[in-house]
């Protein structure tokens, strides 16, 4: 899969697992950031180089829902997948309404991630 | 992610990062104790524990994930304003974090030692049920919600404050059903209204009387008499106690509220004879107030939300 991905997650472990899965699948990692403020800034700066964002919901600074809103306002065609350890239903709903393409909950596995990836980027 | 050569790398990442997250949690909890209204501090504690929970689940450390989850759900209720930050709450948080540290150290050392964290999980559950709060930090002038104000229609029983003197004393609303006196913690109660006609709902349990419209909220109403399997007698159509549970409102039909009392939790006992054949599951215990036998109800069990919602 020739896709360029921005990973946003405050957990080094999750970042590492996601990037390993993506790289093994032939994707490029544009950047990995741990906080919401940098995430929105980096997306705006590199919009054309980013095909997909995986966005954690619970982040320092600015939470994932706020970042999602900012990204979608800036680029309504942005492809964003939310990632979280079990979300409250209403937060998931809100993200999907705002424009998130899909949702990954932890614990995830490689197959689940790749299935969502191919679905979202086709 | 099993049997991958990356497992060791992932484990190390988890141990290193969770050490940092725990450090952050401890520092923020300490500051939070003196700044209980600081939302950012609270969010930061929540975020760190949430991340530990998710990470632990990713590498199959279920016990750590579970304890982090239990801790997180208390923090979630604090964020929603359903639990107030008291010394007791902070202490329980610190205790949970200590156990998390034991668990993480145990895993990182590859030890097979068994860690029993049920005590702290039980304490977290009690906090979630609004049970383990001391109200010593509550100041009714700061936050009206904290003051546990409820209005009881038709009676002058307005509770101005929930300040009590000892850690184990709690405010309860006492009410009658037939000849018996029951009590429910005031933390669970939104208000008490006079009985009103309800709309019947088909295909629900017998004890669900119907739904009422309370200022725009559709509230299911339960007949306490039927719920407790009282034999004979009829609902006198007195009052409906509105209980807040997981942001939902549920009404409990009862004869009449008669007072708000402070009860000492230490003096609440489980006694077979006093339960008079009532289902244990609904009763937390029995205590005495002015020579009157008072049965303390567990609103959580009484309301079992799934049963209500699934059949609606």
Interface residues (C-beta under 8 A of the other chain):
Chain A: X10 X11 X12 X13 X14 X16 X17 X20 X58 X59 X60 X63 X84 X85 X86 X106 X107 X108 X109 X110
Chain B: X1 X6 X9 X10 X13 X14 X16 X17 X43 X44 X46 X47 X50 X51 X53 X54 X55 X57 X58 X59 X60 X69
